Amino acid sequence: MRCSDPAPRSKFLCLAPSWRSSFSRGYVYNLTTSDVDTLQLFCQQLFSLVSAPLRVAVAMALLWAQLGASSVAALALLCLLMPLQVRSPAPSTDTSSKKC
């Protein structure tokens, strides 16, 4: 069996038996899938980080074409409001504490 198979469960089988005996298969599989999910989320956020300035630049170019110099006011307002865009926690959906 080759260890180049991309499935995490088969990679576990390529480890030395002495190492495998110290950890359960489910534990290693859980760690592997958690790392893969984290890497996937990182890639998505990295794409957003790179594409956001490009989207703003395209929007500003289109605004400049339509409005001219007054589009600078939109850019200034965008820059002033950026610090206020802090994510607030999601509202709780727990209904156990509410009275009927």
C-alpha positions in Angstrom: 0.0 0.0 0.0 1.4 3.4 -1.0 1.1 6.3 1.4 0.3 8.8 -1.3 -3.4 8.2 -1.1 -5.1 11.5 -0.2 -7.7 10.0 2.2 -6.7 10.6 5.8 -8.0 7.2 6.9 -5.6 5.4 4.6 -2.6 7.5 5.7 -3.2 6.3 9.3 -2.6 2.8 8.0 0.9 3.7 6.7 2.2 4.6 10.2 4.4 2.3 12.2 2.5 -0.2 14.4 4.2 1.0 17.5 3.0 4.5 16.9 -0.5 3.4 15.9 -1.0 1.5 19.1 -0.6 4.6 21.2 -3.4 6.5 19.5 -6.8 5.3 18.4 -7.8 5.5 14.8 -10.7 7.9 15.5 -8.4 10.3 17.4 -5.9 10.6 14.5 -8.7 10.9 12.0 -10.4 13.7 14.1 -7.1 15.6 14.3 -6.5 15.2 10.6 -10.0 16.4 9.5 -9.8 19.3 11.9 -6.5 20.4 10.3 -8.0 20.1 6.9 -11.0 22.2 7.8 -8.7 24.8 9.3 -6.6 24.9 6.1 -9.7 25.2 4.0 -11.0 28.1 6.0 -7.6 29.8 5.8 -7.6 29.6 2.0 -11.1 31.0 1.8 -10.2 34.0 4.0 -6.9 34.5 2.2 -8.9 34.8 -1.1 -11.2 37.4 0.5 -8.3 39.3 1.9 -6.7 39.5 -1.6 -9.9 40.1 -3.6 -11.4 42.8 -1.3 -9.0 45.7 -2.4 -9.5 44.7 -6.0 -13.3 44.9 -5.6 -13.0 48.3 -3.9 -10.7 49.5 -6.7 -13.2 48.4 -9.4 -16.1 50.0 -7.6 -14.2 53.2 -7.3 -13.3 53.2 -11.0 -16.9 52.7 -11.9 -18.0 55.5 -9.5 -15.3 57.8 -11.0 -16.7 57.0 -14.5 -20.2 57.9 -13.4 -19.8 60.7 -10.8 -16.3 62.1 -11.5 -14.5 63.9 -8.7 -17.5 63.6 -6.3 -16.7 59.9 -6.0 -13.8 60.8 -3.8 -16.4 61.6 -1.1 -17.5 58.0 -1.2 -14.0 56.8 -0.8 -13.4 59.1 2.1 -16.6 57.9 3.8 -15.6 54.3 3.2 -12.2 54.9 4.8 -13.8 56.7 7.8 -16.3 54.0 8.4 -13.9 51.1 8.1 -13.0 51.0 11.9 -16.7 50.8 12.8 -17.1 47.5 10.8 -16.4 45.3 13.8 -18.3 42.1 13.8 -20.8 41.8 16.6 -21.5 38.3 18.1 -24.4 36.5 16.5 -27.7 36.8 18.4 -28.5 33.8 20.6 -31.1 31.4 19.3 -31.5 29.7 22.7 -35.2 29.7 23.6 -34.9 27.7 26.9 -34.6 30.8 29.0 -37.6 32.6 27.5 -40.9 32.4 29.3 -44.0 31.3 27.3 
